[in-house]
Amino acid sequence: MNLTAAAIRYNRVTIVAVLALFVSGLSSYVQLPKAQDPGFTIRTATVTTLFPGASPQRVEELITDAIEEKIQEMPEVDEITSESISGVSVVTVNFKDRYDDMPPIFDDLRQKVEDVVPELPAGAVTPSVNDEYGDTYGHLYSLVGPGFTPKELRDAALDVRDALLKEPDIAKVNLFGDIEDAIYIEYNNARLTELGVSPQQLEGVLQSLNILASGGDITIGRERITLEPTGNFDTVEDLREAIVEIPGSRALVRLRDIATIDRAYEDPIREKVRVDGEDGISLAISMRDGGNILTLGERLETLTRRLEADLPLGMELRPMFRQSTLTGASVDAFVSNLVQAVLIVILVMIVSLGVRTGLVVASLIPVVMVSTFVLMSVFAIGIDQISLAALIISLGLLVDNAIVVVEAVIVRRQNGEDAIPAAISAAGEMMVPLIISSLTTAAAFTPIALAESAVGEFTASIFYVVTIALLLSWTMAMTFIPMLTPFIKVEPKPKVADGDEFDGAFYRGYRRLLAVAIRHPLVFCALVIALFALSMVGMGSVPQVFIPPSEDAVLTATLELPPGSDIEATEALIEDLDRFLAAQRIAPGDPTFGDDATVGTRSWTSYIGSGGPRFVLSFSPENPRSEVATVILSVNNSASLDPIKLAIEQFIFESHPDARLQVKRLANGPPVAYPIEIKLSGPEFDELFALQSAIKSKLWEYDVVTAVQDTWGPQSKKLIVDVDQARAFRAGVSNIDIATSLNASLAGMEMTEFREQDETIPVILRTEGTDRDDLRKLENLSVFSQSSGAVVPLSQVAQARVVWEPARIERLDRVRMITIQVQLRLGVTVAEVLDTFRPWLNDYQTTWKPGYGYLEGGETEESDKAAV
């Protein structure tokens, strides 16, 4: 007994099984995780090392190279990129796409970094490994409160964070823009020199006073009592009253008599956040693994309203980005499209095959579609825009199995067979051909699943869902559909003379066309070849975009001032952009809020000095730098995306021509920074600068190019303090004395820590603002000898001069690399530019010196990886 005969014989069991599968499918749909995108594994980690005071080249040679060399020993490494800027090394490690279990690999990375620590120079801070680079914070809330101090905002934000972390579906809550406290001891350079007190002596005094040490314990009878001597500073007033001994005279003075002690905020600030043009704090919320983004969104909506009610009057907790809202809208839209497609196919079946036959064939569609959700849950495939798109693709494929089986049954019944034998014999005849056809069709999608790339991982569910749907379709076509065919009314075919059954108008026309093709085979073959060539030519005019950008009403803008710019300059730029965006804002109370035709902005969060959080998986934030700012902007509707993007670009171009800007929609799939990237590599700075200058000039010749820039940026200036070793020796000061005195006077030197409840506040010693900000006073800066106590002006032992140096040095696999980034006009594809630019670049490369080359990046890199 074959499969079809068993299904028909035990039809009640078949019906119950199909109904159970259908109900299970509906249940699975409700329980399946829903997301906007299927996601992909971020196989990246960063290693950050601080080396205060070192130039980018020294950071590269002493820190970056040593770390890269050690990490390169790992066999899992795909490529290593690095960025060396003044005082900071950031090494980014990308691992091969075939690895999915990342925690053991990250552990090996930490071990490699620990092994290299003894080789690092003195003064370098222990490297920090960040293996949470790919964590996504799908919900962004902002806390604002006009009139409140940064500390009050920070305290309230910490309370909100503590409450949110109690939610089981929340993994992490990170704060951005929380300005921390600091205590500054500011001294007058002349006054401290007159007293003969050095910054190092003040540091030693304060560290010896500010201690938390046990005094042991004492036994009294049967009790043991702990002794705790006082000493640590409990208030800022305790710090002011600290006793300092004047060297030589043995005189004692209080710290407040020789310096000004104030509690303030970190200066300069590391980062700042502005919300709709107001100072605020951003709370980035990450969901735990396996959580439901829609459920979390509903819970957060309720929870944040309650938390906002507990805030001080005047503070507001605003939702700035909710991935759950976008996910819900995206899934609803795709489900609506899927339902419409199913109904259209069913209607076509009924109209073309008749009511009964059409209903039998069409019954396969909802059964297979819903049953697919059961196997999707088994294979951990969620509901997202890729899996739903795969279901829509499957619609036109899975119905073929039912049509073929039903048609074969009808033919047999027209020839006089009974309904049941006809169904069994027809299904048995088609069983092998249909399974081969289904597997062949599924095999056409295997390159998507086999591609070892982030794009392949992102789109892999197309193969799995299509294969599941086709196999279920074949199973139902062999069991459920033959069981229903007896309900089709079939009239016996009238007897006709041989050949008369193919004597209709259609067959006569087809017979004539076939006869012409047979009589003139060469002409017919030439016609087919011509049509094929014409289709290839026409294909060249079709825009080639591997994965189009998202239609979600969200834009990101990355702004960058020249390297070395102060964060206050970056903040001024954002404040100017705030005013521009506010002029186009459509508030919730506006009647056109959410209107499909009205162009405008809704809300935005600006991250000054950092790239902000990775709020969607396809967004790659910039490394923190004072000259960088990132804006996450919600616009009124999808129709506002391009107009607002162009308006921001025009505004920045006219108002801040020195700023680099990139405004983008959210990406579908793996992140691509720029459509076109040319990565130049080579050993020497001057040669690299010359090559990138020529290539940038050529790119500017294309009218469709709107921006061309490179990742190194313009060179920055640095003040070199040349120490006269002979004079320094005679004066009794060393190089370390000079460096320490400069650092303490200008940047500030952390002397000790002030403890307040569970917070640790740094105590920083520095000169008064009038001395720090006046370059003319640099030559009179006092240099204190740590060994002899001598004090000399800086001008007696050193001279200052200005030099120019690369502000940033990037490397790829330990080779210096400059990346040229190209932005294109809206609607222009990468292929349109590269088709003419690539031949020129290859010809130009033949003139380069040995050791210099280039790689293509951007969209072409991701497309090539996906095609592998």
C-alpha positions, -999 to +999 in steps of 0.1 A: +000+000+000+015+033-011+013+067+007-017+079-013-037+046-009-031+047+029-042+083+031-074+076+012-081+043+031-077+059+065-092+092+055-104+101+090-069+098+103-057+120+074-083+146+081-075+146+118-037+149+110-043+178+086-065+196+111-040+190+139-012+203+117-033+233+108-041+241+145-005+236+155+005+260+127-018+287+140-004+282+175+032+283+162+025+316+144+014+332+177+044+318+196+071+323+169+096+352+177+087+381+155+114+406+143+118+431+115+149+414+103+162+378+108+195+391+122+230+378+118+260+371+140+284+400+146+317+382+146+336+413+157+355+423+188+375+455+196+406+459+217+411+495+230+443+506+246+451+541+260+486+555+257+482+591+270+503+617+253+516+595+224+513+606+188+493+585+163+525+571+148+540+561+182+506+545+192+508+526+159+543+514+163+544+507+201+508+496+208+488+487+177+514+466+160+522+445+191+485+437+196+479+430+160+509+407+158+497+386+187+461+384+175+471+374+141+482+340+155+445+331+160+434+308+131+398+320+133+408+356+124+395+368+090+409+403+090+423+428+115+417+465+111+431+492+135+428+529+142+456+547+159+449+583+170+466+605+196+468+585+228+444+557+217+447+524+198+415+506+187+421+472+171+390+457+155+391+419+149+367+403+124+364+365+126+356+342+097+320+338+088+320+300+092+323+303+130+290+306+150+300+297+185+318+330+194+323+329+232+352+304+231+368+325+204+364+357+224+380+339+254+410+330+232+412+367+221+413+379+257+442+354+264+461+367+234+457+403+246+468+394+281+499+377+267+509+410+249+505+432+280+541+427+293+554+439+259+536+472+260+556+503+269+554+520+303+525+544+305+502+523+284+469+514+301+459+477+301+440+469+269+402+465+272+385+438+251+349+445+240+332+413+228+298+429+231+303+449+199+273+434+183+248+439+211+217+457+198+197+482+219+163+481+202+146+506+224+159+541+231+144+564+257+156+598+267+154+616+300+151+654+297+145+680+324+150+717+316+164+734+347+178+703+363+215+699+368+234+671+351+238+653+385+201+654+391+194+640+356+220+613+361+206+603+395+171+600+380+185+581+350+202+556+373+170+550+392+151+544+360+179+520+348+177+500+381+139+497+377+142+486+340+168+459+348+143+441+370+123+432+339+130+396+329+132+404+292+157+432+296+194+422+294+212+455+297+205+493+300+233+516+290+234+553+297+247+578+272+254+614+280+255+610+318+281+636+328+300+625+358+312+646+388+348+656+395+365+675+422+391+700+409+420+714+429+432+744+409+464+762+418+481+793+407+514+784+390+533+813+405+519+808+440+529+771+441+563+779+427+568+805+454+560+780+481+582+753+465+553+728+466+552+705+436+521+687+422+537+654+431+540+664+468+504+674+469+495+640+454+515+622+480+499+642+509+464+636+497+469+599+491+484+594+525+454+611+541+426+597+520+427+560+530+403+532+538+424+510+561+416+486+589+430+492+623+427+455+632+405+443+660+406+438+697+391+411+720+372+423+751+359+394+770+339+373+747+336+400+720+359+409+691+356+445+681+369+459+648+390+491+649+385+516+620+407+547+620+393+578+603+411+593+574+392+592+541+375+624+530+338+624+537+330+658+524+346+684+501+352+705+532+374+677+545+395+680+514+398+718+518+410+713+554+437+689+544+471+698+559+501+704+536+537+708+548+558+735+531+591+720+521+622+735+539+603+756+564+583+728+581+553+753+580+518+738+578+491+752+556+456+741+547+450+730+511+424+758+507+451+784+514+472+774+484+445+762+460+408+765+451+388+733+456+354+729+439+331+702+429+320+704+393+316+681+363+342+663+342+361+688+320+363+683+291+332+661+290+336+627+273+302+628+256+270+646+257+234+639+245+208+664+232+172+654+228+151+675+204+174+704+211+176+700+249+203+685+271+194+650+283+204+614+289+198+585+266+188+551+279+196+523+255+177+490+263+188+456+251+166+426+250+177+392+264+184+363+240+152+345+231+129+374+242+099+386+222+105+422+209+067+428+206+060+417+241+089+438+254+076+468+236+042+465+252+057+460+286+080+490+282+051+512+272+033+504+304+064+505+326+078+538+313+046+556+320+047+544+356+084+554+359+078+588+344+051+594+371+077+588+398+101+613+383+105+648+398+081+673+384+095+687+352+114+656+341+102+637+311+110+602+298+105+602+261+105+572+237+129+580+209+132+547+190+111+516+195+121+487+174+090+468+185+068+494+168+087+491+135+087+453+138+050+451+144+043+474+115+067+454+092+053+420+102+017+433+098+025+446+063+041+414+052+013+392+066-012+414+049+007+410+016+008+372+022-029+370+028-037+390-003-014+368-024-030+337-011-065+350-019-054+361-054-040+326-061-071+309-048-093+332-069-072+324-100-075+287-094-113+289-091-117+311-122-094+290-144-102+255-132-138+258-121-153+260-087-149+225-075-115+218-091-103+252-080-113+247-044-096+213-042-064+228-056-066+260-036-072+240-003-035+231-005-024+267-001-037+276+034-029+241+048+007+242+036+012+279+045+000+274+081+018+240+085+050+257+074+050+277+107+052+244+126+085+234+110+098+269+112+094+267+150+112+233+149+142+248+130+142+281+150+132+303+121+114+334+132+088+355+115+104+384+098+105+402+065+128+376+049+109+345+060+075+360+051+089+370+017+100+334+012+064+323+019+052+347-008+078+332-032+066+297-024+030+305-033+036+302-071+057+270-066+038+249-042+005+251-060+020+233-090+021+200-072-016+201-066-024+212-101-004+183-117-020+156-095-055+169-099-051+172-137-038+136-139-067+124-119-092+142-141-076+128-172-079+093-159-115+098-148-124+112-182-110+080-197-134+059-176-115+051-144-133+052-110-125+082-087-105+063-060-083+041-083-077+072-105-065+092-075-042+064-063-027+056-097-023+093-107-005+101-074+017+071-077+026+080-113+035+116-103+052+108-069+088+106-081+087+133-108+071+158-084+095+151-055+124+155-080+109+187-093+104+201-057+140+192-047+154+208-079+135+240-073+147+241-036+182+234-048+181+266-068+181+285-035+210+266-019+236+293-028+219+317-005+221+293+024+257+282+016+271+317+013+296+322+042+289+358+047+267+381+068+245+387+038+241+349+033+232+345+069+207+373+067+189+358+037+194+321+045+158+316+057+146+321+020+161+286+012+149+269+044+113+283+042+109+276+005+123+241+009+099+234+039+069+247+019+077+227-012+082+194+007+050+200+026+033+208-007+045+175-021+033+156+010-001+171+008-003+166-030+003+128-023-022+125+006-047+152+012-054+164-023-060+129-038-084+123-010-105+153-021-105+146-058-137+124-056-156+156-049-146+169-083-174+164-109-159+149-140-179+141-172-166+111-193-148+123-224-169+117-256-154+094-281-139+112-311-119+102-341-082+099-337-067+134-339-100+153-336-093+160-299-064+183-310-083+201-337-092+232-318-081+268-328-053+268-303-038+235-315-041+245-351-021+277-344+005+259-324+008+232-352+015+259-378+041+276-356+059+243-349+059+235-386+076+268-394+102+263-367+111+228-380+113+239-417+136+269-408+157+257-378+186+281-383+163+312-385+145+300-354+177+295-334+190+329-345+157+344-333+161+328-299+197+339-296+187+375-306+160+375-279+185+363-254+211+390-263+184+416-262+174+405-227+210+407-216+213+443-229+180+452-212+193+437-179+221+463-179+196+491-176+179+475-146+192+491-113+215+466-095+210+469-058+217+437-037+196+447-007+176+480-009+175+503+021+147+503+046+115+523+042+112+529+079+108+566+088+142+568+105+174+585+094+209+585+109+234+613+104+271+610+112+290+643+114+327+648+119+347+679+123+384+681+114+405+658+137+414+673+170+384+695+172+372+702+207+339+687+218+325+721+225+329+728+187+311+696+180+283+706+204+280+740+187+275+722+154+248+700+168+230+730+184+229+747+150+215+715+134+189+713+163+176+747+153+173+736+116+155+703+125+132+721+149+121+745+122+107+714+103+093+696+132+058+682+132+047+677+168+022+650+180-005+676+184-002+688+148-031+675+126-006+665+099+014+643+124+018+609+107+001+622+075+014+602+045+019+634+024+034+659+049+072+661+050+088+669+083+107+657+113+094+642+145+121+637+171+158+632+173+186+623+196+221+636+191+251+618+206+280+643+208+315+628+211+304+592+204+286+571+178+257+563+201+243+528+206+238+501+180+201+505+180+195+482+150+218+454+139+226+470+106+240+502+123+277+504+131+284+533+156+316+553+153+343+550+179+341+578+206+360+609+195+356+646+204+350+656+168+323+630+161+285+633+165+257+609+156+220+619+152+192+594+152+162+612+135+126+601+132+107+617+104+070+620+098+067+593+072+086+573+046+079+601+021+100+624+043+131+603+041+147+617+009+136+653+012+148+656+048+181+638+039+187+663+011+178+692+033+202+682+060+230+677+035+223+711+019+222+729+053+255+714+066+272+721+032+262+757+034+266+764+071+295+741+081+316+733+050+344+719+072+322+691+086+320+657+070+284+644+069+267+611+060+229+609+062+215+574+056+183+554+058+184+523+079+199+494+061+182+460+054+209+434+061+246+438+071+258+474+075+275+491+046+291+524+055+294+539+020+282+526-014+317+527-028+350+524-008+385+522-022+410+509+003+445+520-006+474+502+012+511+508+013+540+515+037+547+553+033+526+582+043+536+606+015+529+580-013+496+571+002+485+607+004+496+613-032+476+583-045+445+591-026+446+627-038+447+616-075+419+590-070+397+615-052+402+641-080+391+615-106+360+605-086+349+642-084+346+642-122+314+621-119+283+642-117+265+615-097+291+617-069+280+639-040+308+634-015+344+620-016+364+618+016+390+596+032+391+581+067+424+597+077+412+632+072+435+663+071+467+662+091+466+678+126+491+700+143+509+691+175+531+710+199+565+693+203+584+702+235+621+698+226+640+691+258+676+704+260+692+675+278+723+695+289+703+723+304+678+699+320+707+680+336+723+711+350+689+723+363+683+690+381+652+680+362+645+649+341+623+642+311+598+626+334+597+657+356+590+679+325+563+655+312+546+652+346+546+689+352+531+696+318+504+670+323+495+682+358+494+718+348+475+716+315+455+683+313+452+678+350+465+649+372+442+626+391+455+626+426+431+605+447+394+595+448+365+610+468+340+584+478+303+593+482+280+564+490+285+540+461+302+565+438+338+572+433+346+608+422+381+616+409+401+644+425+421+662+398+449+688+402+454+714+375+464+750+370+439+778+370+419+784+338+438+815+329+470+796+329+457+765+311+441+784+282+469+809+275+496+794+252+518+824+259+522+813+295+536+779+285+572+790+286+569+803+322+553+770+333+571+756+364+589+723+361+593+706+395+621+681+401+609+650+420+644+641+432+659+675+442+628+697+447+643+722+422+618+744+403+627+759+369+607+776+342+600+754+312+618+779+288+651+773+305+651+736+297+629+732+266+616+749+235+581+744+219+576+740+182+546+731+160+546+700+137+521+684+114+512+647+116+485+623+104+456+626+128+446+590+123+465+560+110+444+530+099+457+496+090+443+464+074+461+432+084+491+452+097+495+473+065+487+510+065+454+517+047+435+548+036+399+542+028+383+566+002+346+568+008+322+578-019+286+590-015+263+589-046+232+609-056+198+594-047+187+567-072+222+561-086+236+526-083+272+515-075+275+497-108+268+529-128+300+545-114+323+514-111+317+503-147+337+533-159+358+541-128+372+506-123+390+504-157+407+537-150+418+527-116+433+494-129+453+514-155+464+538-129+475+510-106+501+499-131+521+531-124+522+525-086+554+516-067+557+480-055+540+474-022+510+496-030+475+482-039+438+486-034+407+467-025+371+475-032+347+479-003+312+491+003+283+474-014+305+456-039+324+439-010+291+426+006+277+415-028+309+396-036+309+378-002+273+368-006+280+354-041+308+332-028 
